[in-house]
Amino acid sequence: MWKNISSRLLQHRRLHITKREIGRFLQHNKKNLVAAAFLFLLAGIAYAGPKVAVASARVPKEIPIYCVDREDKVVALTFDAAWGNEDTQQILDILEKHGVKATFFATGGWVEAYPDDVKKIIEAGHALGNHSEHHKFMTKLSDEQKKQEILLVHDKVKELTGYEMCLFRPPYGDYNDDVVKVADSLGYYTIQWSVDSLDWKDYGVDSIIKTVTQHKYLDNGAIILMHNGAKYTASALDAVITNLKEQGYSFVTVAQLIHTGKYHIDHTGKQISDE
């Protein structure tokens, strides 16, 4: 290393000194060099300080609601409706049997294909949420396309039933800051989930029951994801509800679960009231 330093000194600075002289200089001024290096390090830290502060003061990321900070032992049961309707009536019958109100997130295609089911859901007192028009990855769309994906379904449901939706669940859970901001500009809360039943993987009835009722994130204010049209969902639903009730949980719609006044969302996606 010192060989390189001395060579550079001789070449670039054209200092007429020998390598031995350089060695003597370094040896006799060792303490001063260490002190200088320490001061240089401190100066570097001080200079870097403001940059670090600026980086840590970035605008917070827009985060959907994954769960809600609630003192009471309530959860929200949700169903994404994007494909068939073979089990819709069975699901509605089980919910009625238990006196449970749930939230259905429907795509525009599902609304068009099964308008009578949409009416049944609303007439039974369940909440209806927006799951986009075409079930696309929202982050790949322009802001105008995002708006249309939400508004097309909104208008269809309103025309069909008079119902005004205010809950949006992006397909595949795919979101970024712009997705949340666009939904908010249209008067929508962006809703994800904290408990995934994994019913869409078709692992079977027992798997769904165990996954939901023993989930590590099952807690007050949890939002449970299930699917209308999945192979085993309807068959597992009765046992899921019964087990959760035995654990002391009661059920509300997402609209009843969330805070609509002043609130913030922490880094985990938990919505916390500021009132």
C-alpha positions in Angstrom: 0.0 0.0 0.0 2.8 2.4 1.0 4.6 1.6 -2.2 1.5 2.8 -4.2 1.3 5.9 -2.1 4.9 6.8 -2.5 4.8 6.1 -6.3 1.7 8.4 -6.7 3.4 11.1 -4.6 6.4 11.0 -6.8 4.5 10.8 -10.0 1.6 13.1 -9.5 3.0 15.6 -7.0 6.5 15.5 -8.4 7.9 15.7 -4.8 11.7 15.2 -4.8 11.8 12.9 -1.7 12.8 9.3 -1.3 10.8 6.3 -0.1 12.9 6.2 3.0 12.0 9.8 3.8 8.3 9.0 3.3 8.7 6.1 5.8 10.4 8.3 8.4 7.7 11.0 8.0 4.9 8.4 8.5 6.7 6.9 11.6 7.4 10.2 13.3 3.9 11.6 12.6 1.9 8.5 13.4 -0.1 10.1 16.2 -0.9 13.2 14.2 -2.0 11.1 11.3 -4.3 9.0 13.5 -5.8 12.1 15.0 -6.3 13.7 11.6 -8.0 10.5 10.3 -10.3 10.5 13.4 -11.3 14.1 12.8 -11.8 13.4 9.1 -14.1 10.5 10.1 -16.1 12.7 12.4 -16.5 15.3 9.7 -17.7 12.6 7.3 -20.3 11.5 9.8 -21.5 15.0 10.5 -21.7 15.6 6.7 -23.7 12.4 6.2 -26.0 13.2 9.1 -28.4 15.5 7.3 -28.7 13.0 4.4 -29.6 10.2 6.7 -32.2 12.5 8.3 -33.7 13.4 5.0 -34.0 9.7 4.0 -35.7 8.8 7.2 -38.2 11.6 6.8 -39.7 10.2 3.6 -43.4 10.4 3.0 -45.0 7.3 4.6 -46.0 4.5 2.3 -49.7 4.2 1.5 -50.9 1.0 3.2 -54.3 -0.7 2.8 -56.2 -1.9 5.9 -55.2 -5.5 6.8 -56.8 -5.6 10.2 -58.3 -3.2 12.7 -57.3 -2.3 16.3 -60.3 -3.3 18.3 -60.8 -3.9 22.0 -63.9 -6.0 21.5 -63.5 -9.6 20.2 -64.9 -9.1 16.7 -63.7 -10.3 13.2 -64.9 -9.7 9.7 -65.6 -12.7 7.4 -65.0 -11.8 3.7 -65.6 -13.6 0.4 -64.1 -12.7 -2.9 -66.6 -13.4 -5.7 -65.0 -13.4 -9.1 -66.0 -16.7 -10.7 -68.9 -19.2 -10.3 -71.9 -19.0 -8.0 -72.5 -22.7 -7.4 -72.0 -22.4 -3.6 -73.5 -18.9 -3.1 -76.8 -20.0 -1.8 -75.2 -22.5 0.5 -72.9 -19.8 1.9 -75.8 -17.5 2.4 -77.8 -20.2 4.2 -74.9 -21.0 6.6 -74.4 -17.3 7.4 -78.1 -16.9 8.1 -78.1 -20.0 10.3 -75.5 -18.5 12.5 -76.8 -14.9 12.3 -73.5 -13.8 10.8 -73.1 -10.8 8.5 -70.2 -11.0 6.0 -68.7 -8.9 3.2 -68.6 -10.0 -0.4 -66.1 -8.4 -2.8 -67.5 -8.8 -6.3 -66.0 -8.2 -9.7 -67.9 -6.5 -12.5 -68.1 -9.7 -14.4 -69.6 -11.5 -11.4 -72.1 -8.8 -10.9 -73.2 -9.0 -14.5 -73.3 -12.8 -14.5 -75.2 -13.2 -11.2 -77.3 -10.1 -10.6 -79.9 -12.1 -8.5 -77.1 -13.2 -6.2 -75.9 -9.6 -5.8 -79.5 -8.7 -4.8 -79.7 -11.6 -2.3 -76.4 -10.6 -0.7 -77.6 -7.1 -0.1 -81.1 -8.0 0.9 -79.7 -10.4 3.5 -77.9 -7.5 5.2 -74.4 -8.4 4.0 -72.0 -5.8 2.8 -70.8 -5.6 -0.8 -67.4 -4.5 -1.8 -65.7 -3.7 -5.1 -63.2 -6.2 -6.5 -62.5 -4.3 -9.8 -64.1 -4.7 -13.2 -61.8 -7.2 -14.8 -59.7 -8.7 -12.0 -56.4 -7.3 -13.3 -53.2 -6.5 -11.5 -54.0 -2.9 -10.5 -50.3 -1.8 -10.3 -49.9 -2.4 -14.0 -52.6 0.0 -14.9 -52.5 3.8 -15.4 -54.3 5.9 -12.9 -57.2 6.5 -15.3 -57.5 2.7 -15.9 -57.5 2.2 -12.1 -60.4 4.6 -11.8 -62.3 2.8 -14.5 -61.8 -0.6 -12.9 -63.4 0.7 -9.7 -66.1 3.0 -11.1 -67.5 0.5 -13.7 -68.3 -2.0 -10.9 -69.6 0.8 -8.6 -72.0 2.0 -11.3 -73.3 -1.5 -12.1 -74.1 -2.3 -8.5 -75.7 1.1 -7.9 -77.9 0.8 -11.0 -78.8 -2.8 -10.1 -79.6 -2.3 -6.4 -79.1 1.4 -5.4 -76.3 0.2 -3.1 -73.3 2.6 -2.7 -70.0 0.6 -2.3 -67.1 2.1 -0.3 -64.8 -0.9 0.2 -62.2 -1.9 -2.4 -60.1 -5.0 -2.5 -57.5 -5.1 -5.3 -57.3 -8.4 -7.1 -54.5 -10.7 -6.0 -53.9 -8.2 -3.1 -51.8 -6.3 -5.7 -51.3 -2.7 -4.7 -48.9 0.3 -4.5 -49.2 3.9 -3.3 -51.1 4.9 -6.5 -53.7 2.1 -6.1 -54.5 3.2 -2.6 -54.5 6.9 -3.5 -56.8 6.4 -6.5 -59.3 4.3 -4.4 -59.2 7.0 -1.7 -59.9 9.7 -4.3 -63.1 7.8 -5.2 -64.3 7.5 -1.6 -63.1 3.9 -1.1 -61.2 2.3 1.7 -58.7 -0.3 0.4 -59.1 -3.6 2.2 -56.7 -6.5 2.4 -56.8 -9.3 5.0 -54.8 -10.6 7.9 -56.1 -14.2 7.9 -56.0 -16.1 4.6 -58.0 -19.3 4.7 -56.1 -20.6 1.7 -59.4 -22.1 0.5 -58.3 -21.2 -3.1 -55.6 -23.8 -2.9 -58.2 -26.6 -2.6 -56.4 -28.4 0.3 -59.6 -29.7 1.7 -62.2 -28.9 4.4 -60.1 -29.7 7.4 -57.2 -27.6 6.1 -59.5 -24.5 5.8 -60.9 -25.0 9.3 -57.5 -25.4 10.9 -55.9 -22.6 8.9 -58.5 -20.0 9.9 -59.2 -21.1 13.5 -55.5 -21.6 14.5 -54.1 -18.8 12.4 -51.3 -16.9 14.1 -52.9 -13.5 13.2 -56.4 -14.4 14.3 -57.1 -11.7 16.8 -59.5 -8.9 17.6 -60.2 -6.9 14.4 -58.9 -9.6 12.0 -60.2 -9.7 8.5 -60.6 -13.3 7.2 -60.2 -14.0 3.4 -62.4 -16.7 1.8 -63.7 -17.2 -1.7 -67.1 -17.7 -3.2 -66.8 -20.5 -5.8 -63.8 -22.3 -4.1 -64.1 -26.1 -4.0 -64.3 -26.7 -0.2 -65.3 -23.3 1.3 -69.0 -23.8 1.7 -68.4 -27.3 3.3 -65.9 -25.8 5.8 -67.8 -22.6 6.6 -70.2 -24.0 9.3 -67.3 -25.5 11.3 -65.2 -22.3 10.9 -68.0 -20.1 12.3 -68.8 -22.5 15.1 -65.2 -22.7 16.2 -64.6 -19.0 16.1 -67.8 -18.4 18.2 -66.5 -21.0 20.7 -63.3 -18.9 20.9 -65.5 -15.9 21.8 -65.5 -14.1 18.5 -68.5 -12.4 17.0 -68.8 -11.2 13.4 -69.3 -7.9 11.8 -69.0 -6.6 8.2 -65.8 -4.8 7.2 -67.8 -1.5 7.1 -68.7 -2.1 10.7 -65.2 -3.1 11.7 -63.1 -0.3 10.4 -62.6 3.2 11.8 -64.2 5.9 9.6 -63.1 8.9 11.6 -59.5 10.0 12.2 -57.1 7.1 12.0 -53.7 5.9 10.9 -52.4 2.6 9.6 -49.2 1.2 11.1 -46.5 -0.7 9.2 -48.3 -4.0 9.7 -51.4 -2.7 8.1 -53.4 -2.4 11.3 -55.8 0.5 11.3 -55.7 2.5 14.5 -58.2 5.1 15.6 -56.8 8.6 16.4 -60.0 9.7 18.2 
